[in-house]
Amino acid sequence: MATRKKLKKEVYLFIGLIIVIVGGVIFGINKFKEYQYHKTNEYKLLNLGYSNDEVDFLLDLNDDEIINYVLSQEKNSKIINILNEKYFLTKNFNLYIEYMNNNKDLSSSEIVRNINIHLDKNFYEDTEKANTTLDTTLLVNKHYLLDKDYIPDDLVNVSQNYAWGEVGSQKVREVAYNAFLDMWNAANEEGYYLMINSSYRSYEDQEIVYNNYKNSSGERFADSIAARPGSSEHQTGLALDIFSKTNTNKNTFSQTDEAKWLKENAHNFGFILRYPEDKVDITGYSFESWHYRYVGKDIATYIYENDITYEEYYAYFLED
């Protein structure tokens, strides 16, 4: 009997030992998992105070550079806002952060926009050559300049039925001219008669225009109303100054039915209102209700529907 009791006791002790060992192993595994989890980016981000949704968003980016930067800083929701911006570009992340730190009063959308289109620098301060290989989608402005000898090789004369000036004085690239004719016909069917007041200008022509403004009213005024030579869209042969047959007054044209028709319909023919009234700080030019640029129907429609400038479209979709 004593032997049976002793055996039973030993069995219980053995079972207890097994339980202790198993419990210890489970505890150890859980502690190891906890230790391993504490090393994960998820835990570190949560520990910084980011929400579960913010952490999921950051981890979904799958970008070590961005994650490491966020982990090296205190929680900053503005960084999340920047990363969430529609036109955020990964290649510009470090520039966004530097610009954000130096311009704390700007919104995340302003930060992304300004960096994308080089508004972190003054106009004409750090220029590049315009990429003419992009054909009708090249960008020419106060940052991207054309060479003095750039002349489109497909310029055609504009008929005097649609333009002022002497025969042959108005020229435009053929693709833009064909699109303008389609637009002219559509407008004419609704009772509007459009006329081109200015089209292609050579580098030298623009130099004369700019210097006239500069000499009469100073450089600051000239820069607000005219492009410096090399930075004019008119040199591309894709820009048109369009008025009505009865109104060529720059001060009042925006109030005409023709101007309103162009604003609402030009994108259907591949043209954009290049210098809108509410985008002066982006384009660097005063509002020009008459200045239209050919970019093609798809791009023009996107710009119109999303209410952005060509600078913004170019930076996100076309710039290297």
BAROSE-339127 format. One record per residue (C-alpha): residue number from 1; chain; x negated, y negated, z. Coordinates in steps of 0.25 Angstrom, whole numbers, plus 5000, padded with zeros to 4 digits. Last residue first. Layout:
+-----+-------+------+-------+------+
:  nr : kette : east : north :   up :
+-----+-------+------+-------+------+
: NUM :     A :    X :     Y :    Z :
...
+-----+-------+------+-------+------+
***
This chain:
+-----+-------+------+-------+------+
:  nr : kette : east : north :   up :
+-----+-------+------+-------+------+
: 320 :     A : 4954 :  4747 : 4744 :
: 319 :     A : 4966 :  4737 : 4742 :
: 318 :     A : 4978 :  4742 : 4735 :
: 317 :     A : 4989 :  4746 : 4745 :
: 316 :     A : 4987 :  4739 : 4758 :
: 315 :     A : 4979 :  4727 : 4754 :
: 314 :     A : 4986 :  4725 : 4741 :
: 313 :     A : 5000 :  4725 : 4747 :
: 312 :     A : 4996 :  4715 : 4758 :
: 311 :     A : 4989 :  4706 : 4748 :
: 310 :     A : 5001 :  4707 : 4739 :
: 309 :     A : 5010 :  4701 : 4749 :
: 308 :     A : 5020 :  4708 : 4757 :
: 307 :     A : 5035 :  4708 : 4758 :
: 306 :     A : 5037 :  4723 : 4758 :
: 305 :     A : 5047 :  4724 : 4747 :
: 304 :     A : 5041 :  4713 : 4738 :
: 303 :     A : 5027 :  4719 : 4740 :
: 302 :     A : 5032 :  4733 : 4737 :
: 301 :     A : 5039 :  4728 : 4725 :
: 300 :     A : 5027 :  4720 : 4719 :
: 299 :     A : 5018 :  4733 : 4721 :
: 298 :     A : 5028 :  4742 : 4713 :
: 297 :     A : 5031 :  4732 : 4703 :
: 296 :     A : 5017 :  4728 : 4699 :
: 295 :     A : 5008 :  4717 : 4705 :
: 294 :     A : 5011 :  4705 : 4697 :
: 293 :     A : 5009 :  4692 : 4705 :
: 292 :     A : 5019 :  4681 : 4706 :
: 291 :     A : 5017 :  4666 : 4710 :
: 290 :     A : 5030 :  4657 : 4709 :
: 289 :     A : 5034 :  4657 : 4724 :
: 288 :     A : 5020 :  4653 : 4728 :
: 287 :     A : 5019 :  4652 : 4743 :
: 286 :     A : 5006 :  4647 : 4748 :
: 285 :     A : 4994 :  4656 : 4746 :
: 284 :     A : 4985 :  4664 : 4756 :
: 283 :     A : 4992 :  4677 : 4753 :
: 282 :     A : 4994 :  4681 : 4767 :
: 281 :     A : 4997 :  4668 : 4775 :
: 280 :     A : 5006 :  4664 : 4763 :
: 279 :     A : 5014 :  4676 : 4764 :
: 278 :     A : 5028 :  4670 : 4768 :
: 277 :     A : 5029 :  4662 : 4755 :
: 276 :     A : 5025 :  4673 : 4746 :
: 275 :     A : 5012 :  4672 : 4737 :
: 274 :     A : 5012 :  4683 : 4727 :
: 273 :     A : 5027 :  4684 : 4724 :
: 272 :     A : 5025 :  4698 : 4718 :
: 271 :     A : 5027 :  4703 : 4704 :
: 270 :     A : 5029 :  4717 : 4698 :
: 269 :     A : 5042 :  4715 : 4691 :
: 268 :     A : 5052 :  4720 : 4702 :
: 267 :     A : 5043 :  4712 : 4712 :
: 266 :     A : 5047 :  4699 : 4705 :
: 265 :     A : 5061 :  4700 : 4709 :
: 264 :     A : 5064 :  4694 : 4722 :
: 263 :     A : 5053 :  4683 : 4722 :
: 262 :     A : 5055 :  4681 : 4707 :
: 261 :     A : 5070 :  4678 : 4709 :
: 260 :     A : 5068 :  4669 : 4720 :
: 259 :     A : 5058 :  4661 : 4712 :
: 258 :     A : 5067 :  4660 : 4700 :
: 257 :     A : 5079 :  4656 : 4709 :
: 256 :     A : 5071 :  4644 : 4713 :
: 255 :     A : 5066 :  4640 : 4727 :
: 254 :     A : 5052 :  4646 : 4726 :
: 253 :     A : 5050 :  4637 : 4714 :
: 252 :     A : 5051 :  4624 : 4722 :
: 251 :     A : 5037 :  4620 : 4726 :
: 250 :     A : 5030 :  4627 : 4715 :
: 249 :     A : 5039 :  4620 : 4704 :
: 248 :     A : 5039 :  4627 : 4691 :
: 247 :     A : 5054 :  4627 : 4690 :
: 246 :     A : 5063 :  4628 : 4678 :
: 245 :     A : 5057 :  4639 : 4670 :
: 244 :     A : 5055 :  4647 : 4683 :
: 243 :     A : 5041 :  4649 : 4690 :
: 242 :     A : 5031 :  4661 : 4690 :
: 241 :     A : 5017 :  4659 : 4694 :
: 240 :     A : 5011 :  4672 : 4689 :
: 239 :     A : 5000 :  4682 : 4694 :
: 238 :     A : 4995 :  4694 : 4687 :
: 237 :     A : 4985 :  4688 : 4678 :
: 236 :     A : 4974 :  4691 : 4689 :
: 235 :     A : 4969 :  4677 : 4689 :
: 234 :     A : 4983 :  4672 : 4693 :
: 233 :     A : 4981 :  4680 : 4706 :
: 232 :     A : 4971 :  4669 : 4710 :
: 231 :     A : 4959 :  4672 : 4719 :
: 230 :     A : 4948 :  4671 : 4709 :
: 229 :     A : 4949 :  4656 : 4709 :
: 228 :     A : 4955 :  4651 : 4722 :
: 227 :     A : 4970 :  4653 : 4723 :
: 226 :     A : 4979 :  4642 : 4724 :
: 225 :     A : 4990 :  4636 : 4734 :
: 224 :     A : 4984 :  4639 : 4748 :
: 223 :     A : 4969 :  4639 : 4744 :
: 222 :     A : 4971 :  4625 : 4737 :
: 221 :     A : 4977 :  4619 : 4749 :
: 220 :     A : 4965 :  4624 : 4758 :
: 219 :     A : 4955 :  4620 : 4747 :
: 218 :     A : 4959 :  4605 : 4745 :
: 217 :     A : 4971 :  4598 : 4739 :
: 216 :     A : 4967 :  4592 : 4726 :
: 215 :     A : 4953 :  4599 : 4724 :
: 214 :     A : 4958 :  4612 : 4729 :
: 213 :     A : 4971 :  4612 : 4721 :
: 212 :     A : 4964 :  4609 : 4708 :
: 211 :     A : 4952 :  4619 : 4712 :
: 210 :     A : 4962 :  4630 : 4713 :
: 209 :     A : 4969 :  4628 : 4700 :
: 208 :     A : 4955 :  4626 : 4693 :
: 207 :     A : 4949 :  4639 : 4699 :
: 206 :     A : 4962 :  4646 : 4695 :
: 205 :     A : 4960 :  4643 : 4681 :
: 204 :     A : 4945 :  4647 : 4682 :
: 203 :     A : 4949 :  4661 : 4687 :
: 202 :     A : 4959 :  4662 : 4676 :
: 201 :     A : 4973 :  4660 : 4678 :
: 200 :     A : 4984 :  4670 : 4674 :
: 199 :     A : 4999 :  4665 : 4676 :
: 198 :     A : 5005 :  4652 : 4679 :
: 197 :     A : 5018 :  4645 : 4677 :
: 196 :     A : 5026 :  4658 : 4672 :
: 195 :     A : 5040 :  4655 : 4670 :
: 194 :     A : 5053 :  4663 : 4675 :
: 193 :     A : 5067 :  4660 : 4669 :
: 192 :     A : 5078 :  4665 : 4678 :
: 191 :     A : 5092 :  4668 : 4674 :
: 190 :     A : 5093 :  4682 : 4679 :
: 189 :     A : 5089 :  4689 : 4666 :
: 188 :     A : 5077 :  4679 : 4666 :
: 187 :     A : 5072 :  4685 : 4679 :
: 186 :     A : 5072 :  4699 : 4673 :
: 185 :     A : 5066 :  4694 : 4660 :
: 184 :     A : 5055 :  4686 : 4668 :
: 183 :     A : 5052 :  4698 : 4677 :
: 182 :     A : 5050 :  4708 : 4665 :
: 181 :     A : 5041 :  4697 : 4658 :
: 180 :     A : 5033 :  4696 : 4671 :
: 179 :     A : 5031 :  4711 : 4671 :
: 178 :     A : 5025 :  4710 : 4657 :
: 177 :     A : 5017 :  4698 : 4661 :
: 176 :     A : 5011 :  4705 : 4673 :
: 175 :     A : 5007 :  4717 : 4665 :
: 174 :     A : 5001 :  4708 : 4654 :
: 173 :     A : 4992 :  4700 : 4664 :
: 172 :     A : 4996 :  4685 : 4663 :
: 171 :     A : 4993 :  4673 : 4654 :
: 170 :     A : 4999 :  4659 : 4653 :
: 169 :     A : 4991 :  4649 : 4645 :
: 168 :     A : 4994 :  4657 : 4632 :
: 167 :     A : 5004 :  4647 : 4626 :
: 166 :     A : 5003 :  4635 : 4634 :
: 165 :     A : 5010 :  4634 : 4648 :
: 164 :     A : 5022 :  4639 : 4655 :
: 163 :     A : 5026 :  4653 : 4655 :
: 162 :     A : 5037 :  4663 : 4652 :
: 161 :     A : 5042 :  4659 : 4638 :
: 160 :     A : 5028 :  4654 : 4636 :
: 159 :     A : 5024 :  4669 : 4635 :
: 158 :     A : 5013 :  4673 : 4644 :
: 157 :     A : 5000 :  4677 : 4638 :
: 156 :     A : 4994 :  4690 : 4641 :
: 155 :     A : 4982 :  4694 : 4651 :
: 154 :     A : 4977 :  4708 : 4650 :
: 153 :     A : 4962 :  4707 : 4653 :
: 152 :     A : 4964 :  4700 : 4666 :
: 151 :     A : 4953 :  4690 : 4669 :
: 150 :     A : 4943 :  4691 : 4680 :
: 149 :     A : 4931 :  4682 : 4677 :
: 148 :     A : 4931 :  4674 : 4690 :
: 147 :     A : 4932 :  4686 : 4698 :
: 146 :     A : 4945 :  4689 : 4706 :
: 145 :     A : 4947 :  4687 : 4721 :
: 144 :     A : 4953 :  4696 : 4732 :
: 143 :     A : 4953 :  4688 : 4745 :
: 142 :     A : 4961 :  4675 : 4742 :
: 141 :     A : 4970 :  4683 : 4732 :
: 140 :     A : 4969 :  4693 : 4720 :
: 139 :     A : 4974 :  4707 : 4722 :
: 138 :     A : 4974 :  4717 : 4711 :
: 137 :     A : 4987 :  4725 : 4708 :
: 136 :     A : 4988 :  4722 : 4693 :
: 135 :     A : 4974 :  4728 : 4691 :
: 134 :     A : 4968 :  4734 : 4703 :
: 133 :     A : 4955 :  4734 : 4696 :
: 132 :     A : 4954 :  4719 : 4698 :
: 131 :     A : 4951 :  4721 : 4713 :
: 130 :     A : 4950 :  4707 : 4718 :
: 129 :     A : 4935 :  4704 : 4722 :
: 128 :     A : 4934 :  4701 : 4737 :
: 127 :     A : 4935 :  4689 : 4746 :
: 126 :     A : 4931 :  4686 : 4760 :
: 125 :     A : 4935 :  4672 : 4764 :
: 124 :     A : 4944 :  4668 : 4752 :
: 123 :     A : 4956 :  4668 : 4762 :
: 122 :     A : 4951 :  4669 : 4776 :
: 121 :     A : 4949 :  4682 : 4782 :
: 120 :     A : 4958 :  4691 : 4791 :
: 119 :     A : 4968 :  4689 : 4779 :
: 118 :     A : 4961 :  4701 : 4772 :
: 117 :     A : 4974 :  4707 : 4766 :
: 116 :     A : 4973 :  4720 : 4775 :
: 115 :     A : 4968 :  4712 : 4787 :
: 114 :     A : 4979 :  4702 : 4787 :
: 113 :     A : 4990 :  4712 : 4785 :
: 112 :     A : 4985 :  4721 : 4796 :
: 111 :     A : 4983 :  4710 : 4806 :
: 110 :     A : 4996 :  4703 : 4802 :
: 109 :     A : 5004 :  4716 : 4803 :
: 108 :     A : 4998 :  4718 : 4817 :
: 107 :     A : 5002 :  4704 : 4822 :
: 106 :     A : 4992 :  4693 : 4823 :
: 105 :     A : 4989 :  4686 : 4837 :
: 104 :     A : 4978 :  4695 : 4841 :
: 103 :     A : 4969 :  4691 : 4829 :
: 102 :     A : 4955 :  4695 : 4832 :
: 101 :     A : 4958 :  4708 : 4838 :
: 100 :     A : 4968 :  4711 : 4827 :
:  99 :     A : 4958 :  4707 : 4816 :
:  98 :     A : 4948 :  4717 : 4822 :
:  97 :     A : 4959 :  4728 : 4823 :
:  96 :     A : 4964 :  4726 : 4809 :
:  95 :     A : 4950 :  4726 : 4803 :
:  94 :     A : 4947 :  4739 : 4810 :
:  93 :     A : 4960 :  4745 : 4804 :
:  92 :     A : 4958 :  4740 : 4790 :
:  91 :     A : 4955 :  4754 : 4784 :
:  90 :     A : 4967 :  4759 : 4790 :
:  89 :     A : 4976 :  4750 : 4783 :
:  88 :     A : 4989 :  4745 : 4790 :
:  87 :     A : 4999 :  4740 : 4780 :
:  86 :     A : 5012 :  4745 : 4787 :
:  85 :     A : 5006 :  4741 : 4801 :
:  84 :     A : 5007 :  4753 : 4811 :
:  83 :     A : 4991 :  4753 : 4813 :
:  82 :     A : 4992 :  4738 : 4816 :
:  81 :     A : 5004 :  4740 : 4826 :
:  80 :     A : 4996 :  4751 : 4833 :
:  79 :     A : 4984 :  4742 : 4834 :
:  78 :     A : 4994 :  4731 : 4840 :
:  77 :     A : 4998 :  4741 : 4851 :
:  76 :     A : 4984 :  4740 : 4857 :
:  75 :     A : 4981 :  4750 : 4868 :
:  74 :     A : 4967 :  4747 : 4873 :
:  73 :     A : 4956 :  4750 : 4863 :
:  72 :     A : 4946 :  4762 : 4860 :
:  71 :     A : 4958 :  4771 : 4858 :
:  70 :     A : 4964 :  4762 : 4847 :
:  69 :     A : 4950 :  4762 : 4840 :
:  68 :     A : 4948 :  4777 : 4841 :
:  67 :     A : 4962 :  4779 : 4835 :
:  66 :     A : 4959 :  4770 : 4823 :
:  65 :     A : 4946 :  4776 : 4820 :
:  64 :     A : 4951 :  4790 : 4821 :
:  63 :     A : 4963 :  4788 : 4811 :
:  62 :     A : 4973 :  4799 : 4812 :
:  61 :     A : 4984 :  4788 : 4811 :
:  60 :     A : 4994 :  4798 : 4817 :
:  59 :     A : 4986 :  4797 : 4830 :
:  58 :     A : 4989 :  4782 : 4830 :
:  57 :     A : 5004 :  4784 : 4828 :
:  56 :     A : 5005 :  4795 : 4838 :
:  55 :     A : 4999 :  4787 : 4848 :
:  54 :     A : 5008 :  4775 : 4845 :
:  53 :     A : 5020 :  4784 : 4846 :
:  52 :     A : 5015 :  4790 : 4859 :
:  51 :     A : 5013 :  4776 : 4865 :
:  50 :     A : 4999 :  4770 : 4866 :
:  49 :     A : 4995 :  4767 : 4881 :
:  48 :     A : 4980 :  4770 : 4880 :
:  47 :     A : 4982 :  4784 : 4886 :
:  46 :     A : 4991 :  4787 : 4875 :
:  45 :     A : 4980 :  4784 : 4865 :
:  44 :     A : 4970 :  4792 : 4873 :
:  43 :     A : 4980 :  4804 : 4874 :
:  42 :     A : 4983 :  4804 : 4859 :
:  41 :     A : 4968 :  4802 : 4856 :
:  40 :     A : 4965 :  4815 : 4862 :
:  39 :     A : 4955 :  4817 : 4874 :
:  38 :     A : 4965 :  4817 : 4884 :
:  37 :     A : 4972 :  4828 : 4877 :
:  36 :     A : 4959 :  4837 : 4878 :
:  35 :     A : 4959 :  4835 : 4893 :
:  34 :     A : 4974 :  4838 : 4894 :
:  33 :     A : 4971 :  4850 : 4886 :
:  32 :     A : 4960 :  4854 : 4895 :
:  31 :     A : 4968 :  4852 : 4907 :
:  30 :     A : 4979 :  4860 : 4901 :
:  29 :     A : 4969 :  4871 : 4898 :
:  28 :     A : 4964 :  4871 : 4912 :
:  27 :     A : 4977 :  4871 : 4918 :
:  26 :     A : 4981 :  4883 : 4909 :
:  25 :     A : 4968 :  4890 : 4913 :
:  24 :     A : 4970 :  4887 : 4927 :
:  23 :     A : 4984 :  4892 : 4927 :
:  22 :     A : 4979 :  4905 : 4920 :
:  21 :     A : 4968 :  4907 : 4930 :
:  20 :     A : 4977 :  4904 : 4942 :
:  19 :     A : 4988 :  4914 : 4936 :
:  18 :     A : 4978 :  4924 : 4934 :
:  17 :     A : 4973 :  4923 : 4948 :
:  16 :     A : 4987 :  4924 : 4953 :
:  15 :     A : 4989 :  4937 : 4945 :
:  14 :     A : 4976 :  4942 : 4951 :
:  13 :     A : 4980 :  4938 : 4965 :
:  12 :     A : 4993 :  4945 : 4963 :
:  11 :     A : 4987 :  4957 : 4958 :
:  10 :     A : 4977 :  4957 : 4969 :
:   9 :     A : 4988 :  4956 : 4979 :
:   8 :     A : 4996 :  4968 : 4972 :
:   7 :     A : 4983 :  4976 : 4973 :
:   6 :     A : 4981 :  4973 : 4988 :
:   5 :     A : 4996 :  4977 : 4990 :
:   4 :     A : 4995 :  4990 : 4983 :
:   3 :     A : 4982 :  4993 : 4991 :
:   2 :     A : 4989 :  4991 : 5004 :
:   1 :     A : 5000 :  5000 : 5000 :
+-----+-------+------+-------+------+
***
